[in-house]
């Protein structure tokens, strides 16, 4: 593998090292609307 990829590509990492990070953005409008709808149904039954 070192011959194919070279010695600096993915070797020498230590356990629990942070190798990268990714940020995910999720819009909350749809889940919030569904929550409001479900809450309304529950309150009508109570």
C-alpha positions as CSV (number, residue, x, y, z in Angstrom):
1,X,0.0,0.0,0.0
2,X,2.8,2.4,0.7
3,X,4.3,1.8,-2.8
4,X,0.9,2.5,-4.3
5,X,-0.2,5.5,-2.2
6,X,3.0,6.9,-0.7
7,X,4.1,7.2,3.0
8,X,2.1,10.4,3.7
9,X,-1.4,9.4,2.7
10,X,-3.2,7.9,5.7
11,X,-0.3,6.5,7.7
12,X,1.0,7.5,11.1
13,X,-2.4,8.5,12.7
14,X,-2.8,7.9,16.4
15,X,-5.9,6.5,18.1
16,X,-8.5,9.2,18.8
17,X,-6.9,11.8,16.5
18,X,-9.4,14.1,14.9
19,X,-8.9,13.6,11.1
20,X,-11.6,15.8,9.8
21,X,-14.9,17.4,10.6
22,X,-18.2,17.8,8.8
23,X,-21.0,20.3,9.5
24,X,-24.5,19.4,8.5
25,X,-27.3,21.9,8.4
26,X,-30.9,20.7,8.7
27,X,-33.9,23.1,8.2
28,X,-36.2,22.9,11.2
29,X,-39.4,24.4,9.6
30,X,-41.0,21.1,8.6
31,X,-40.3,19.2,11.9
32,X,-41.5,22.2,13.9
33,X,-44.7,22.4,11.9
34,X,-45.4,18.7,12.4
35,X,-44.7,19.0,16.1
36,X,-47.2,21.9,16.4
37,X,-49.8,19.8,14.4
38,X,-49.3,16.7,16.6
39,X,-49.5,18.8,19.8
40,X,-52.8,20.3,18.6
41,X,-54.2,16.8,18.0
42,X,-53.2,15.7,21.5
43,X,-54.7,18.8,23.1
44,X,-58.0,18.2,21.3
45,X,-58.1,14.6,22.7
46,X,-57.4,15.7,26.3
